[in-house]
Amino acid sequence: MSDDQNKDSSKNPPPGGSGAFHIIIAGGGTGGHIFPAIAIANAIKKIEPATEILFVGAKGKMEMEKVPLAGYKIEGLDIAGFNRSSLIKNISLPYKMVKSLLQVRQIFKLFKPVAAIGVGGYSSYPVLRYAQSKKIKTFIHESNSFAGKSNILLAKKATRIFVASDGMTKFFPADKVLITGNPVRESISNTAITREDAIRFFNLDPAKKTIVSIGGSLGAKSINEALAANVDEFAKNNLQLIWQTGKPFIAKAKEMAAEKSNIWVNDFIMQMEYAYAAADLVVSRSGAMAITELCVQKKAAILVPYPFAAEDHQTANANNLVNKNAAIMIKDSEALHQLIPAIIALSNNEEKKQELKKNIGVLAITNADEIIAKNILNSIT
C-alpha cells in the first residue's frame, strides 16, 4: 500500500461497524498523566463503545502497570528523557529516540489509528510527531500551568490542545486552545461522603478542626519535616492532623504520633475522598492533579510547590491559584519555619478560609473527560 493510501485510510473508521475508531493515547510517567489519560479513554468508550484504544508508554514506567489494571492494552517504547543530573547517562539517548520512532512506526502500521492523543511523558513526543508526519489528527492534553517543551514543539501541527487553566496561549496557538480542566477520578468528583463520616473513618474527633497533609506517594520532605518539628502545636491549638507521609518518612512519623489521639498517620491514603471530606484545610504539593482535586472539592489550601519539578511547573500551578486569591503558597525552602504558623493562622481565620474555598471552587471543572472526549470524536467524524 502506498503512503497516499495509508493517509486516506487513516481518515476513516476501520472495519468493525459505526464508531469503531482506532485511537492511540500516549504518555505517562506519573499519576498526573496516567489517570487523566485513563479518564479520557473511559469517556471516549462511554460515548462510542466500539472505539478501540491503545495506550503507548515508556518501558519501566508506572503506566505499564496502571493502564492494564484499568482494562486497556499498552505498548512500551524504549525511550527515556534527558538526565539533568548525569550527562553521561544521556549517551544512549539518540539511539533510544531512533529505536522508539521505529517502534512507533510499527505500532501505527498494525493499529492504524485515526487519531493520537498525547498527555505528557516521554512517549508522547515520538507518537504525536509520527502521527503528524502522516497527517493523522493529534490532540494534546496539557495538565499544568506551565507547558512542557514537547507539547510546545508539537502544538503547531496539533488539531486541538486541551488545557487545565487560562493563560496558556503564551505557549500554544490561541485558535487551537480549549480550556477543559483536568479529568478527575469519579470517586472524588461525585462523592457523597459527609464530614462526620469521614472524620469517624480516621477515628478522629468531629468537634475539632482537621488538617490534611498530602505529598504524593513518596511524600514531601519539607512538609514532613515541618510537621515533625512542630507536631505538638496541633494539640496546643485544638487541631487534628491526617498525615500522609510517603514511605521514606513513615517510621519516624509513626513514632512521633504514637499515643497522640489527634493525629492519624500513614504512608499513603487509599481513600482520598474520605480525606478531602474530613479536611477543613489541606496542605499539599501543587502538581496538576492535586490542584484539580482541590478545586473540585472546594478546599482551603496551603500549597508547598516541589521546586525541582520540570520547568518549576508546580510553582506556576500554585501561582495561578494565588493570583486568583484561591490558595496560599509557601516556598519549599521556607516551609520548616513558616508552614505551621500559616496552618494555625488560617485555621483561626474563618473569613479567609471561606474566601479561599469560594475562589478555588469557581475554578473547578468536573466534566473535563467528557468535554475532551466529545471534542476528539467530533473532530474525527
Phi and psi in degrees as a GROMACS rama.xvg file:
@    title "Ramachandran Plot"
@    xaxis  label "Phi"
@    yaxis  label "Psi"
@TYPE xy
-75.2293  165.737  SER-2
-61.8625  -37.4915  ASP-3
-64.0811  -39.6195  ASP-4
-65.6565  -38.634  GLN-5
-60.6331  -42.7735  ASN-6
-63.8204  -41.8411  LYS-7
-63.9638  -41.5235  ASP-8
-67.6514  -25.4607  SER-9
-72.7541  -14.4069  SER-10
-88.3562  -8.14811  LYS-11
-120.423  150.757  ASN-12
-60.8805  139.877  PRO-13
-69.9839  166.956  PRO-14
-56.1075  147.103  PRO-15
139.159  1.31599  GLY-16
110.829  173.037  GLY-17
-60.6178  129.857  SER-18
79.9276  7.65986  GLY-19
-82.4054  60.6941  ALA-20
-74.9796  151.458  PHE-21
-106.787  120.606  HIS-22
-128.259  135.06  ILE-23
-102.795  136.262  ILE-24
-118.072  121.954  ILE-25
-118.045  140.926  ALA-26
133.854  -177.595  GLY-27
146.023  -145.017  GLY-28
98.5534  -40.6219  GLY-29
-136.272  161.471  THR-30
-60.5885  -29.7778  GLY-31
-64.9619  -19.7775  GLY-32
-99.1733  -41.2992  HIS-33
-69.1586  -49.9949  ILE-34
-67.3461  -38.1001  PHE-35
-62.6762  -37.439  PRO-36
-62.5351  -42.6014  ALA-37
-65.6887  -38.8539  ILE-38
-63.2113  -40.0886  ALA-39
-64.2558  -44.3227  ILE-40
-59.5259  -44.7321  ALA-41
-61.3372  -40.0997  ASN-42
-67.8473  -39.3228  ALA-43
-62.4598  -44.8008  ILE-44
-66.2728  -31.5296  LYS-45
-67.3083  -39.1232  LYS-46
-78.9688  -44.2204  ILE-47
-127.815  85.1781  GLU-48
-58.1365  -25.5957  PRO-49
-79.3852  -7.63028  ALA-50
-61.5343  135.362  THR-51
-101.842  128.063  GLU-52
-120.595  130.389  ILE-53
-120.998  126.798  LEU-54
-89.2784  147.043  PHE-55
-127.184  125.078  VAL-56
-131.528  -170.327  GLY-57
-102.998  130.407  ALA-58
-58.04  136.791  LYS-59
88.3924  -7.11668  GLY-60
-95.6492  165.763  LYS-61
-66.5076  -20.2954  MET-62
-63.5184  -27.3677  GLU-63
-66.4961  -20.446  MET-64
-99.4614  -44.4789  GLU-65
-72.9732  -36.9423  LYS-66
-65.2633  -47.9658  VAL-67
-60.0185  -33.2293  PRO-68
-63.9872  -26.171  LEU-69
-86.7347  -1.82072  ALA-70
95.8109  15.3923  GLY-71
-116.864  151.642  TYR-72
-80.1367  148.69  LYS-73
-141.953  140.142  ILE-74
-108.956  137.308  GLU-75
-101.77  139.389  GLY-76
-103.234  148.688  LEU-77
-85.6876  80.956  ASP-78
-141.712  151.959  ILE-79
-146.818  160.134  ALA-80
-87.4817  174.839  GLY-81
-70.1309  128.527  PHE-82
-91.5  108.705  ASN-83
-76.5336  -23.0665  ARG-84
-87.8934  -20.9428  SER-85
-143.848  99.4656  SER-86
-62.1124  -31.1168  LEU-87
-63.5161  -27.5298  ILE-88
-73.6204  -8.00244  LYS-89
-91.7053  1.31127  ASN-90
-59.0528  -38.486  ILE-91
-85.4022  1.09893  SER-92
-60.5682  -46.579  LEU-93
-59.8464  -40.4425  PRO-94
-61.9197  -44.9612  TYR-95
-64.7723  -36.125  LYS-96
-65.8928  -45.4184  MET-97
-62.8994  -44.8623  VAL-98
-61.7155  -41.8167  LYS-99
-65.1285  -37.0116  SER-100
-65.8645  -37.7208  LEU-101
-65.5868  -38.8942  LEU-102
-64.8875  -42.2132  GLN-103
-61.9318  -44.3644  VAL-104
-57.9854  -42.1236  ARG-105
-67.0458  -40.7431  GLN-106
-60.8025  -44.7002  ILE-107
-66.775  -37.6316  PHE-108
-62.0344  -39.542  LYS-109
-83.1996  -39.3478  LEU-110
-88.7745  -29.1343  PHE-111
53.0181  62.6967  LYS-112
-72.9875  150.85  PRO-113
-96.7069  -10.2146  VAL-114
-158.404  153.756  ALA-115
-131.264  133.331  ALA-116
-114.864  127.91  ILE-117
-109.34  129.931  GLY-118
-113.227  6.22653  VAL-119
100.418  155.606  GLY-120
107.933  167.138  GLY-121
-55.9137  -38.6537  TYR-122
-79.2446  -15.3532  SER-123
-60.3597  -45.6293  SER-124
-63.3598  -55.0471  TYR-125
-63.07  -32.9193  PRO-126
-68.2447  -50.6433  VAL-127
-70.4689  -34.1747  LEU-128
-62.581  -44.0536  ARG-129
-66.6455  -43.8797  TYR-130
-57.5764  -43.5643  ALA-131
-65.6742  -34.2205  GLN-132
-67.7403  -22.2899  SER-133
-102.223  13.348  LYS-134
61.0491  26.9369  LYS-135
-88.6012  138.651  ILE-136
-64.0003  136.242  LYS-137
-125.234  144.861  THR-138
-130.821  138.474  PHE-139
-115.822  135.714  ILE-140
-114.548  112.954  HIS-141
-103.633  111.251  GLU-142
-85.3289  -19.1984  SER-143
-100.027  168.094  ASN-144
-83.4387  -9.49509  SER-145
-124.15  114.967  PHE-146
-68.6081  143.734  ALA-147
-72.6879  153.919  GLY-148
-62.6152  -39.4399  LYS-149
-61.9058  -43.4332  SER-150
-64.6175  -36.7046  ASN-151
-63.6007  -41.5886  ILE-152
-67.212  -32.9499  LEU-153
-85.3589  -14.9911  LEU-154
-62.105  -38.8452  ALA-155
-58.1785  -37.319  LYS-156
-101.644  4.18937  LYS-157
-72.4113  149.763  ALA-158
-74.9587  -43.7959  THR-159
-153.304  145.593  ARG-160
-122.581  116.119  ILE-161
-94.2748  128.284  PHE-162
-125.876  159.513  VAL-163
-85.558  -25.6799  ALA-164
-146.803  172.789  SER-165
-76.1353  174.375  ASP-166
81.9364  8.83485  GLY-167
-88.7232  -3.19223  MET-168
-71.8211  -9.12966  THR-169
-74.8556  -14.1114  LYS-170
-107.724  -31.8678  PHE-171
-125.51  156.034  PHE-172
-59.1734  127.842  PRO-173
-58.9666  -34.3262  ALA-174
-74.958  -8.95395  ASP-175
-103.299  -11.2121  LYS-176
-85.2824  135.396  VAL-177
-133.931  121.572  LEU-178
-78.76  114.659  ILE-179
-119.48  -17.5475  THR-180
81.0416  -175.854  GLY-181
-106.73  137.976  ASN-182
-61.3132  138.051  PRO-183
-118.716  145.887  VAL-184
-55.0208  135.081  ARG-185
-61.6457  -32.2798  GLU-186
-62.8155  -23.7232  SER-187
-95.9719  -40.3657  ILE-188
-74.2303  -25.6263  SER-189
-119.973  26.1545  ASN-190
-71.9857  147.542  THR-191
-121.814  19.0361  ALA-192
-73.4294  132.402  ILE-193
-83.6609  159.809  THR-194
-60.1891  -41.8889  ARG-195
-62.2027  -45.2662  GLU-196
-63.3267  -39.6569  ASP-197
-66.9168  -42.503  ALA-198
-61.0898  -43.599  ILE-199
-64.76  -33.1716  ARG-200
-57.0749  -35.0433  PHE-201
-96.6579  8.83386  PHE-202
56.2072  42.9885  ASN-203
-114.062  -176.612  LEU-204
-100.2  117.279  ASP-205
-61.4459  -19.25  PRO-206
-80.8592  -13.3731  ALA-207
-101.904  146.528  LYS-208
-67.4417  140.625  LYS-209
-119.776  127.434  THR-210
-101.77  132.075  ILE-211
-111.939  125.024  VAL-212
-114.036  121.315  SER-213
-128.941  143.698  ILE-214
-143.739  24.4501  GLY-215
85.3901  176.428  GLY-216
-65.7152  -27.3674  SER-217
-95.0875  -3.0333  LEU-218
79.9908  176.587  GLY-219
-125.592  112.129  ALA-220
-55.5507  -48.3746  LYS-221
-65.8851  -39.7104  SER-222
-66.0576  -46.9692  ILE-223
-59.1891  -43.7765  ASN-224
-67.2736  -36.2788  GLU-225
-66.3638  -42.9778  ALA-226
-65.5941  -43.5328  LEU-227
-63.5056  -38.5184  ALA-228
-71.4304  -17.9402  ALA-229
-131.647  29.911  ASN-230
-61.6312  -29.9638  VAL-231
-73.8751  -16.3235  ASP-232
-66.7677  -24.7739  GLU-233
-66.4157  -48.1682  PHE-234
-64.9804  -39.0026  ALA-235
-62.1604  -28.8583  LYS-236
-106.281  17.191  ASN-237
57.4253  39.116  ASN-238
-112.95  155.837  LEU-239
-126.873  158.355  GLN-240
-130.424  128.67  LEU-241
-103.144  113.302  ILE-242
-119.408  107.738  TRP-243
-93.4155  116.912  GLN-244
-98.8552  -24.3788  THR-245
80.9418  159.932  GLY-246
-62.3405  -42.0554  LYS-247
-60.6966  -25.3193  PRO-248
-109.247  -2.9496  PHE-249
-63.149  -41.4847  ILE-250
-61.0525  -46.3825  ALA-251
-65.4382  -41.8204  LYS-252
-65.3238  -42.2335  ALA-253
-63.7047  -38.2681  LYS-254
-63.8093  -41.315  GLU-255
-73.17  -29.6074  MET-256
-90.0466  -4.40416  ALA-257
-57.2402  133.108  ALA-258
65.9068  14.9555  GLU-259
-104.7  104.474  LYS-260
-70.6653  -13.4816  SER-261
-93.4442  6.81256  ASN-262
-128.835  124.961  ILE-263
-107.867  130.051  TRP-264
-135.167  139.784  VAL-265
-158.554  161.594  ASN-266
-74.0828  -25.4117  ASP-267
-150.824  146.053  PHE-268
-107.235  109.397  ILE-269
-71.7611  -40.4088  MET-270
-101.174  76.1748  GLN-271
-63.8198  -23.8416  MET-272
-62.4074  -32.885  GLU-273
-71.9686  -39.8399  TYR-274
-63.2081  -45.0527  ALA-275
-64.0744  -40.9526  TYR-276
-64.1455  -32.0609  ALA-277
-79.1629  -21.8471  ALA-278
-77.1956  128.534  ALA-279
-89.2983  -22.5108  ASP-280
-155.946  136.835  LEU-281
-116.312  134.372  VAL-282
-107.682  127.658  VAL-283
-154.271  156.42  SER-284
-65.0458  177.449  ARG-285
-127.163  44.4188  SER-286
-64.9118  162.558  GLY-287
-57.8975  -44.0615  ALA-288
-73.9901  -34.0473  MET-289
-60.7281  -45.2175  ALA-290
-60.573  -45.8516  ILE-291
-59.7186  -45.9645  THR-292
-66.3239  -37.0032  GLU-293
-64.5473  -37.6785  LEU-294
-64.9634  -47.353  CYS-295
-63.0495  -38.9895  VAL-296
-83.8658  -7.69421  GLN-297
55.6973  54.7013  LYS-298
-105.69  136.424  LYS-299
-65.7071  130.709  ALA-300
-137.203  143.957  ALA-301
-111.263  118.436  ILE-302
-102.738  135.354  LEU-303
-122.912  90.0916  VAL-304
-62.3544  141.581  PRO-305
-74.1456  116.349  TYR-306
-75.2602  -12.1802  PRO-307
-104.153  12.2447  PHE-308
-66.2763  151.441  ALA-309
-52.6173  130.114  ALA-310
58.6437  18.5472  GLU-311
51.8469  40.8174  ASP-312
-68.8895  -22.8484  HIS-313
-67.6572  -35.9452  GLN-314
-65.834  -39.7342  THR-315
-62.5712  -42.0748  ALA-316
-60.1641  -46.2905  ASN-317
-65.5188  -44.2196  ALA-318
-60.7368  -33.9516  ASN-319
-59.0753  -36.4874  ASN-320
-79.8422  -42.2588  LEU-321
-58.7092  -41.0481  VAL-322
-66.2279  -18.0942  ASN-323
-103.18  12.8604  LYS-324
52.0059  44.113  ASN-325
-115.777  0.306335  ALA-326
-168.171  165.515  ALA-327
-110.962  139.245  ILE-328
-118.517  137.765  MET-329
-125.924  130.746  ILE-330
-64.0369  146.546  LYS-331
-54.5454  -41.984  ASP-332
-69.709  -16.0825  SER-333
-108.164  1.48175  GLU-334
-63.2172  -39.3843  ALA-335
-55.6267  -39.5748  LEU-336
-99.9634  -24.2207  HIS-337
-105.805  -20.6077  GLN-338
-65.8258  -51.0834  LEU-339
-63.1742  -46.1511  ILE-340
-57.3125  -36.7312  PRO-341
-68.1464  -38.9394  ALA-342
-62.001  -48.0089  ILE-343
-64.4028  -43.6346  ILE-344
-63.1228  -45.2545  ALA-345
-70.6605  -35.1327  LEU-346
-61.6729  -31.3644  SER-347
-92.2902  -2.46267  ASN-348
-113.296  85.1147  ASN-349
-63.5235  -36.7176  GLU-350
-62.9442  -45.5034  GLU-351
-66.0763  -39.9744  LYS-352
-62.109  -44.7975  LYS-353
-65.7691  -35.509  GLN-354
-63.8422  -45.4778  GLU-355
-62.6996  -43.2254  LEU-356
-62.1973  -42.87  LYS-357
-63.5639  -45.068  LYS-358
-71.8264  -36.5368  ASN-359
-73.63  -31.8716  ILE-360
-65.6894  -32.0683  GLY-361
-61.86  -27.4379  VAL-362
-84.4863  -5.02434  LEU-363
-73.9817  137.027  ALA-364
-128.785  117.644  ILE-365
-97.3808  -10.8314  THR-366
-118.75  35.1081  ASN-367
-58.9824  -40.7476  ALA-368
-60.7981  -41.2374  ASP-369
-67.6244  -42.1533  GLU-370
-60.597  -46.4882  ILE-371
-63.8593  -47.0161  ILE-372
-59.6585  -45.1842  ALA-373
-63.4452  -40.6624  LYS-374
-64.6355  -41.341  ASN-375
-65.1231  -48.738  ILE-376
-64.617  -38.3073  LEU-377
-65.4756  -30.3469  ASN-378
-75.8876  -24.1233  SER-379
-106.69  1.70733  ILE-380
